[in-house]
Amino acid sequence: GQIERGDSNPTIGTIGKIVSGLRVTVDDLISSPSHETYLVRKEKLTPAKEMTGQYKVYNYFPFDKNREFEIYGIVIEPDGIYRSGAHGERTSEYLVVTSGTLTLKVGDDFYEVNAGDALRFESDKEHHYINNGKEQLRFNCYFVFKQKF
């Protein structure tokens, strides 16, 4: 009940007991529903990553072996920075800023992305999302995984 209400996070051991009792795989337990239509309510999401006073990262559609993308919502507070490592080869990021101005540092290059603007980049290098503004920055991040040939 605590897990369902979001009051507690299960340990790996607890997850093992749950999947054993239900006779399902961990993938069955954590993968997105296979329905054609699936609504994600922001108010029901718990940040996947968070640093108080800096940023929150919400995972709307996590990795799924049957899908070649992930979708995140990112909120960065004024003067906040979210540092991200490289995501490896064959991964592109598509960013759409919904409010504020994003300063994106990719390697040694900087890009300024305003509300309503979008940017695509290869995310095989370390990159930083920076909010130099005085208002909260909000943007959506789409990871697209290129198929191996």
Secondary structure, 3 states (H helix, E strand, C coil): CHHHHCCCCCCHHHHHHHHHHHCCCHHHHHCCCCCCCCCCCHHHCCCCEEECCCEEEEEEECCCCCCCEEEEEEEECCCCEEEECCCCCCEEEEEEEEECEEEEEECCEEEEEECCCEEEEECCCCEEEECCCCCCEEEEEEEEECCCC
